[in-house]
Amino acid sequence: MERRQNSRRQSAVKVYLSWPGQESQCCRVKNLSATGAFIEVGALRIPEDRIIKLAFVLPINSLIKIHRLSAIVVHRSHQGLGLMFQQV
C-alpha cells in the first residue's frame, strides 16, 4: 500500500547530506516530491529517525542555486534512504 502523501518524480539532482559529527557527503537524489525524497547514499550508514541537513545543488541557466532543508530518515535500504522533509 502506498504511504506517500505526494507522488514522486525521477531526479538526478546532487544533494549534500550532513549530520552532527560527520563531514558533508555528496549524494544523488533518485526521486523527489514536495514532502520527501529517496537519496542514493552508497556505503553511508545513517540510522532511521536521524535528522539530517540537505543542501540541494540546482543548476538554473548559468547559475547554481543551493536550497537547504532538514529531513528525517524514515527508511533505509541497500539502495539508499527514504527521507521526509521537516520544512516545506
Disulfide bonds with the S-S distance in Angstrom:
none
